[in-house]
Amino acid sequence: MTEALSKNITVGDSYKLIVEKPATVKSDQLIDEALKIMIEDTKTTSVYVLDDKDRLAGVIRWNTVAQYLFPYSTQEGKQL
């Protein structure tokens, strides 16, 4: 199935996937800032973390935040 999908897409088409202004926070900011960005813009599922020289230091993903905030599985009642 991947082959069928990729045959019609060129590398040049990938520019459509690039976010013009990605969501970012500084590494010394509180996690609340990243959560606020994700809550206010529901299309944002990742926030990039920048160091003091504006280099990429990491990525905060919504699913990782959810696991941190809700550490118990609803199916088994066990901590993840």
A tleap script that builds the chain and sets N, CA, C and O, in Angstrom:
source leaprc.protein.ff14SB
mol = sequence {
  NMET THR GLU ALA LEU SER LYS ASN ILE THR
  VAL GLY ASP SER TYR LYS LEU ILE VAL GLU
  LYS PRO ALA THR VAL LYS SER ASP GLN LEU
  ILE ASP GLU ALA LEU LYS ILE MET ILE GLU
  ASP THR LYS THR THR SER VAL TYR VAL LEU
  ASP ASP LYS ASP ARG LEU ALA GLY VAL ILE
  ARG TRP ASN THR VAL ALA GLN TYR LEU PHE
  PRO TYR SER THR GLN GLU GLY LYS GLN CLEU
}
set mol.1.N position { 0.823 -1.197 0.000 }
set mol.1.CA position { 0.000 0.000 0.000 }
set mol.1.C position { 0.863 1.255 0.000 }
set mol.1.O position { 0.516 2.240 -0.653 }
set mol.2.N position { 1.975 1.237 0.717 }
set mol.2.CA position { 2.857 2.390 0.757 }
set mol.2.C position { 3.390 2.704 -0.631 }
set mol.2.O position { 3.513 3.871 -1.003 }
set mol.3.N position { 3.706 1.669 -1.399 }
set mol.3.CA position { 4.208 1.891 -2.749 }
set mol.3.C position { 3.177 2.600 -3.609 }
set mol.3.O position { 3.520 3.506 -4.369 }
set mol.4.N position { 1.933 2.203 -3.500 }
set mol.4.CA position { 0.876 2.821 -4.297 }
set mol.4.C position { 0.710 4.288 -3.944 }
set mol.4.O position { 0.486 5.119 -4.824 }
set mol.5.N position { 0.817 4.609 -2.668 }
set mol.5.CA position { 0.674 6.000 -2.247 }
set mol.5.C position { 1.872 6.841 -2.654 }
set mol.5.O position { 1.705 7.978 -3.094 }
set mol.6.N position { 3.069 6.303 -2.516 }
set mol.6.CA position { 4.273 7.090 -2.764 }
set mol.6.C position { 4.559 7.307 -4.240 }
set mol.6.O position { 5.333 8.204 -4.575 }
set mol.7.N position { 3.972 6.532 -5.133 }
set mol.7.CA position { 4.246 6.689 -6.562 }
set mol.7.C position { 3.749 8.021 -7.110 }
set mol.7.O position { 4.284 8.517 -8.102 }
set mol.8.N position { 2.747 8.599 -6.487 }
set mol.8.CA position { 2.172 9.843 -6.998 }
set mol.8.C position { 2.683 11.082 -6.283 }
set mol.8.O position { 2.298 12.197 -6.636 }
set mol.9.N position { 3.533 10.912 -5.295 }
set mol.9.CA position { 4.008 12.047 -4.504 }
set mol.9.C position { 5.502 12.229 -4.743 }
set mol.9.O position { 6.287 11.291 -4.604 }
set mol.10.N position { 5.875 13.439 -5.100 }
set mol.10.CA position { 7.291 13.743 -5.307 }
set mol.10.C position { 7.848 14.475 -4.092 }
set mol.10.O position { 7.098 14.980 -3.256 }
set mol.11.N position { 9.153 14.522 -4.010 }
set mol.11.CA position { 9.800 15.263 -2.922 }
set mol.11.C position { 9.410 16.733 -3.011 }
set mol.11.O position { 9.255 17.398 -1.987 }
set mol.12.N position { 9.253 17.233 -4.206 }
set mol.12.CA position { 8.838 18.627 -4.397 }
set mol.12.C position { 7.467 18.918 -3.822 }
set mol.12.O position { 7.186 20.049 -3.424 }
set mol.13.N position { 6.603 17.900 -3.775 }
set mol.13.CA position { 5.266 18.069 -3.192 }
set mol.13.C position { 5.301 18.197 -1.676 }
set mol.13.O position { 4.348 18.687 -1.071 }
set mol.14.N position { 6.386 17.762 -1.065 }
set mol.14.CA position { 6.446 17.734 0.397 }
set mol.14.C position { 6.409 19.124 1.027 }
set mol.14.O position { 6.130 19.246 2.220 }
set mol.15.N position { 6.683 20.172 0.252 }
set mol.15.CA position { 6.629 21.524 0.816 }
set mol.15.C position { 5.246 21.843 1.374 }
set mol.15.O position { 5.108 22.691 2.256 }
set mol.16.N position { 4.239 21.172 0.866 }
set mol.16.CA position { 2.878 21.382 1.357 }
set mol.16.C position { 2.716 20.891 2.793 }
set mol.16.O position { 1.796 21.308 3.497 }
set mol.17.N position { 3.612 20.006 3.224 }
set mol.17.CA position { 3.547 19.454 4.580 }
set mol.17.C position { 4.299 20.310 5.594 }
set mol.17.O position { 4.142 20.127 6.801 }
set mol.18.N position { 5.105 21.232 5.112 }
set mol.18.CA position { 5.923 22.043 6.007 }
set mol.18.C position { 5.073 23.129 6.657 }
set mol.18.O position { 4.341 23.854 5.984 }
set mol.19.N position { 5.185 23.224 7.952 }
set mol.19.CA position { 4.492 24.262 8.704 }
set mol.19.C position { 5.325 25.531 8.600 }
set mol.19.O position { 6.523 25.522 8.880 }
set mol.20.N position { 4.683 26.619 8.197 }
set mol.20.CA position { 5.430 27.860 8.006 }
set mol.20.C position { 5.988 28.415 9.307 }
set mol.20.O position { 7.118 28.903 9.340 }
set mol.21.N position { 5.207 28.342 10.376 }
set mol.21.CA position { 5.668 28.853 11.661 }
set mol.21.C position { 5.403 27.782 12.722 }
set mol.21.O position { 4.345 27.786 13.352 }
set mol.22.N position { 6.347 26.874 12.921 }
set mol.22.CA position { 6.116 25.798 13.881 }
set mol.22.C position { 6.019 26.332 15.313 }
set mol.22.O position { 6.597 27.365 15.650 }
set mol.23.N position { 5.284 25.611 16.132 }
set mol.23.CA position { 5.129 25.985 17.538 }
set mol.23.C position { 6.430 25.687 18.278 }
set mol.23.O position { 6.976 24.588 18.182 }
set mol.24.N position { 6.920 26.692 19.021 }
set mol.24.CA position { 8.171 26.520 19.753 }
set mol.24.C position { 8.065 27.081 21.165 }
set mol.24.O position { 7.271 27.981 21.440 }
set mol.25.N position { 8.877 26.531 22.041 }
set mol.25.CA position { 9.078 27.057 23.390 }
set mol.25.C position { 10.569 26.978 23.679 }
set mol.25.O position { 11.298 26.221 23.038 }
set mol.26.N position { 11.006 27.750 24.631 }
set mol.26.CA position { 12.400 27.697 25.074 }
set mol.26.C position { 12.536 26.617 26.143 }
set mol.26.O position { 11.575 26.311 26.849 }
set mol.27.N position { 13.711 26.050 26.258 }
set mol.27.CA position { 13.919 24.943 27.183 }
set mol.27.C position { 13.755 25.338 28.646 }
set mol.27.O position { 13.552 24.473 29.498 }
set mol.28.N position { 13.839 26.628 28.951 }
set mol.28.CA position { 13.673 27.056 30.341 }
set mol.28.C position { 12.237 27.471 30.674 }
set mol.28.O position { 11.960 27.887 31.798 }
set mol.29.N position { 11.324 27.360 29.703 }
set mol.29.CA position { 9.923 27.700 29.963 }
set mol.29.C position { 9.214 26.543 30.662 }
set mol.29.O position { 9.647 25.394 30.583 }
set mol.30.N position { 8.132 26.863 31.340 }
set mol.30.CA position { 7.333 25.837 31.997 }
set mol.30.C position { 6.563 25.024 30.970 }
set mol.30.O position { 6.238 25.525 29.893 }
set mol.31.N position { 6.272 23.782 31.296 }
set mol.31.CA position { 5.516 22.906 30.401 }
set mol.31.C position { 4.143 23.503 30.094 }
set mol.31.O position { 3.546 23.207 29.059 }
set mol.32.N position { 3.651 24.341 30.996 }
set mol.32.CA position { 2.355 24.996 30.783 }
set mol.32.C position { 2.306 25.764 29.469 }
set mol.32.O position { 1.261 25.813 28.820 }
set mol.33.N position { 3.414 26.359 29.073 }
set mol.33.CA position { 3.444 27.124 27.823 }
set mol.33.C position { 3.216 26.220 26.619 }
set mol.33.O position { 2.478 26.578 25.702 }
set mol.34.N position { 3.845 25.057 26.617 }
set mol.34.CA position { 3.650 24.105 25.518 }
set mol.34.C position { 2.209 23.598 25.508 }
set mol.34.O position { 1.599 23.473 24.446 }
set mol.35.N position { 1.669 23.309 26.680 }
set mol.35.CA position { 0.283 22.846 26.762 }
set mol.35.C position { -0.680 23.906 26.268 }
set mol.35.O position { -1.643 23.595 25.567 }
set mol.36.N position { -0.429 25.152 26.625 }
set mol.36.CA position { -1.288 26.259 26.188 }
set mol.36.C position { -1.314 26.345 24.663 }
set mol.36.O position { -2.370 26.543 24.062 }
set mol.37.N position { -0.149 26.194 24.048 }
set mol.37.CA position { -0.070 26.233 22.583 }
set mol.37.C position { -0.899 25.109 21.978 }
set mol.37.O position { -1.652 25.332 21.030 }
set mol.38.N position { -0.768 23.905 22.519 }
set mol.38.CA position { -1.489 22.754 21.985 }
set mol.38.C position { -2.994 22.851 22.207 }
set mol.38.O position { -3.778 22.399 21.372 }
set mol.39.N position { -3.393 23.434 23.321 }
set mol.39.CA position { -4.824 23.572 23.619 }
set mol.39.C position { -5.451 24.658 22.752 }
set mol.39.O position { -6.557 24.482 22.243 }
set mol.40.N position { -4.755 25.775 22.580 }
set mol.40.CA position { -5.303 26.883 21.800 }
set mol.40.C position { -5.359 26.579 20.304 }
set mol.40.O position { -6.253 27.064 19.611 }
set mol.41.N position { -4.422 25.789 19.803 }
set mol.41.CA position { -4.434 25.404 18.388 }
set mol.41.C position { -4.514 23.886 18.325 }
set mol.41.O position { -3.502 23.195 18.441 }
set mol.42.N position { -5.712 23.379 18.144 }
set mol.42.CA position { -5.932 21.937 18.208 }
set mol.42.C position { -5.248 21.159 17.087 }
set mol.42.O position { -5.164 19.933 17.159 }
set mol.43.N position { -4.761 21.835 16.064 }
set mol.43.CA position { -4.014 21.152 15.007 }
set mol.43.C position { -2.568 20.907 15.417 }
set mol.43.O position { -1.873 20.100 14.799 }
set mol.44.N position { -2.114 21.598 16.454 }
set mol.44.CA position { -0.742 21.442 16.925 }
set mol.44.C position { -0.657 20.222 17.827 }
set mol.44.O position { -1.286 20.176 18.885 }
set mol.45.N position { 0.114 19.249 17.409 }
set mol.45.CA position { 0.292 18.033 18.204 }
set mol.45.C position { 1.719 17.903 18.723 }
set mol.45.O position { 2.018 17.013 19.519 }
set mol.46.N position { 2.594 18.792 18.270 }
set mol.46.CA position { 3.981 18.801 18.723 }
set mol.46.C position { 4.455 20.235 18.881 }
set mol.46.O position { 4.083 21.122 18.112 }
set mol.47.N position { 5.279 20.440 19.890 }
set mol.47.CA position { 5.894 21.751 20.111 }
set mol.47.C position { 7.401 21.523 20.168 }
set mol.47.O position { 7.878 20.666 20.911 }
set mol.48.N position { 8.137 22.287 19.388 }
set mol.48.CA position { 9.587 22.145 19.352 }
set mol.48.C position { 10.216 22.939 20.488 }
set mol.48.O position { 9.829 24.076 20.756 }
set mol.49.N position { 11.188 22.325 21.151 }
set mol.49.CA position { 11.893 22.961 22.259 }
set mol.49.C position { 13.227 23.476 21.739 }
set mol.49.O position { 14.010 22.729 21.154 }
set mol.50.N position { 13.475 24.775 21.963 }
set mol.50.CA position { 14.703 25.411 21.501 }
set mol.50.C position { 15.607 25.741 22.677 }
set mol.50.O position { 15.134 26.111 23.752 }
set mol.51.N position { 16.916 25.604 22.466 }
set mol.51.CA position { 17.861 25.969 23.528 }
set mol.51.C position { 18.108 27.477 23.502 }
set mol.51.O position { 17.446 28.207 22.764 }
set mol.52.N position { 19.055 27.936 24.305 }
set mol.52.CA position { 19.304 29.376 24.410 }
set mol.52.C position { 19.913 29.983 23.148 }
set mol.52.O position { 20.005 31.205 23.034 }
set mol.53.N position { 20.332 29.141 22.195 }
set mol.53.CA position { 20.861 29.633 20.913 }
set mol.53.C position { 19.876 29.346 19.771 }
set mol.53.O position { 20.244 29.368 18.597 }
set mol.54.N position { 18.622 29.077 20.141 }
set mol.54.CA position { 17.545 28.779 19.184 }
set mol.54.C position { 17.815 27.540 18.327 }
set mol.54.O position { 17.361 27.444 17.187 }
set mol.55.N position { 18.557 26.604 18.898 }
set mol.55.CA position { 18.763 25.312 18.224 }
set mol.55.C position { 17.760 24.319 18.786 }
set mol.55.O position { 17.353 24.413 19.944 }
set mol.56.N position { 17.373 23.372 17.956 }
set mol.56.CA position { 16.426 22.356 18.376 }
set mol.56.C position { 17.014 21.507 19.491 }
set mol.56.O position { 18.070 20.895 19.332 }
set mol.57.N position { 16.313 21.479 20.626 }
set mol.57.CA position { 16.763 20.695 21.776 }
set mol.57.C position { 15.871 19.472 21.995 }
set mol.57.O position { 16.273 18.509 22.649 }
set mol.58.N position { 14.662 19.519 21.445 }
set mol.58.CA position { 13.751 18.401 21.611 }
set mol.58.C position { 12.368 18.719 21.089 }
set mol.58.O position { 12.127 19.786 20.523 }
set mol.59.N position { 11.466 17.777 21.289 }
set mol.59.CA position { 10.089 17.912 20.832 }
set mol.59.C position { 9.162 17.416 21.933 }
set mol.59.O position { 9.381 16.351 22.509 }
set mol.60.N position { 8.129 18.194 22.218 }
set mol.60.CA position { 7.089 17.766 23.158 }
set mol.60.C position { 5.893 17.374 22.312 }
set mol.60.O position { 5.352 18.186 21.562 }
set mol.61.N position { 5.487 16.123 22.441 }
set mol.61.CA position { 4.339 15.631 21.672 }
set mol.61.C position { 3.137 15.482 22.586 }
set mol.61.O position { 3.268 15.161 23.767 }
set mol.62.N position { 1.954 15.725 22.013 }
set mol.62.CA position { 0.719 15.670 22.795 }
set mol.62.C position { 0.543 14.309 23.463 }
set mol.62.O position { 0.149 14.246 24.628 }
set mol.63.N position { 0.826 13.223 22.752 }
set mol.63.CA position { 0.620 11.905 23.342 }
set mol.63.C position { 1.569 11.664 24.516 }
set mol.63.O position { 1.201 10.975 25.468 }
set mol.64.N position { 2.759 12.208 24.468 }
set mol.64.CA position { 3.696 12.071 25.583 }
set mol.64.C position { 3.203 12.855 26.796 }
set mol.64.O position { 3.298 12.382 27.929 }
set mol.65.N position { 2.679 14.046 26.557 }
set mol.65.CA position { 2.132 14.862 27.642 }
set mol.65.C position { 0.943 14.139 28.282 }
set mol.65.O position { 0.812 14.109 29.506 }
set mol.66.N position { 0.084 13.562 27.449 }
set mol.66.CA position { -1.088 12.848 27.966 }
set mol.66.C position { -0.662 11.663 28.836 }
set mol.66.O position { -1.267 11.417 29.880 }
set mol.67.N position { 0.351 10.941 28.426 }
set mol.67.CA position { 0.840 9.815 29.232 }
set mol.67.C position { 1.407 10.301 30.556 }
set mol.67.O position { 1.251 9.638 31.582 }
set mol.68.N position { 2.062 11.453 30.538 }
set mol.68.CA position { 2.626 12.009 31.767 }
set mol.68.C position { 1.523 12.480 32.716 }
set mol.68.O position { 1.579 12.232 33.920 }
set mol.69.N position { 0.520 13.162 32.159 }
set mol.69.CA position { -0.556 13.693 32.982 }
set mol.69.C position { -1.501 12.612 33.485 }
set mol.69.O position { -2.057 12.723 34.577 }
set mol.70.N position { -1.681 11.569 32.687 }
set mol.70.CA position { -2.598 10.481 33.034 }
set mol.70.C position { -1.822 9.170 33.012 }
set mol.70.O position { -1.946 8.399 32.061 }
set mol.71.N position { -1.020 8.904 34.048 }
set mol.71.CA position { -0.108 7.758 34.012 }
set mol.71.C position { -0.770 6.387 34.181 }
set mol.71.O position { -0.079 5.368 34.168 }
set mol.72.N position { -2.067 6.346 34.337 }
set mol.72.CA position { -2.727 5.059 34.529 }
set mol.72.C position { -3.503 4.661 33.289 }
set mol.72.O position { -4.222 5.465 32.695 }
set mol.73.N position { -3.344 3.430 32.921 }
set mol.73.CA position { -4.078 2.890 31.783 }
set mol.73.C position { -5.538 2.724 32.177 }
set mol.73.O position { -5.836 2.192 33.246 }
set mol.74.N position { -6.434 3.167 31.338 }
set mol.74.CA position { -7.859 3.012 31.643 }
set mol.74.C position { -8.318 1.577 31.469 }
set mol.74.O position { -9.353 1.183 32.007 }
set mol.75.N position { -7.555 0.793 30.723 }
set mol.75.CA position { -7.950 -0.601 30.494 }
set mol.75.C position { -7.527 -1.517 31.639 }
set mol.75.O position { -8.286 -2.402 32.032 }
set mol.76.N position { -6.333 -1.316 32.176 }
set mol.76.CA position { -5.812 -2.249 33.170 }
set mol.76.C position { -5.682 -1.642 34.560 }
set mol.76.O position { -5.514 -2.371 35.538 }
set mol.77.N position { -5.755 -0.329 34.661 }
set mol.77.CA position { -5.595 0.310 35.952 }
set mol.77.C position { -4.172 0.262 36.478 }
set mol.77.O position { -3.950 0.449 37.675 }
set mol.78.N position { -3.199 0.015 35.601 }
set mol.78.CA position { -1.804 -0.060 35.983 }
set mol.78.C position { -1.061 1.163 35.504 }
set mol.78.O position { -1.392 1.757 34.478 }
set mol.79.N position { -0.048 1.526 36.271 }
set mol.79.CA position { 0.759 2.675 35.868 }
set mol.79.C position { 1.578 2.299 34.650 }
set mol.79.O position { 2.111 1.192 34.568 }
set mol.80.N position { 1.678 3.229 33.696 }
set mol.80.CA position { 2.439 2.973 32.476 }
set mol.80.C position { 3.927 3.047 32.726 }
set mol.80.O position { 4.718 2.856 31.803 }
savepdb mol mol.pdb
quit
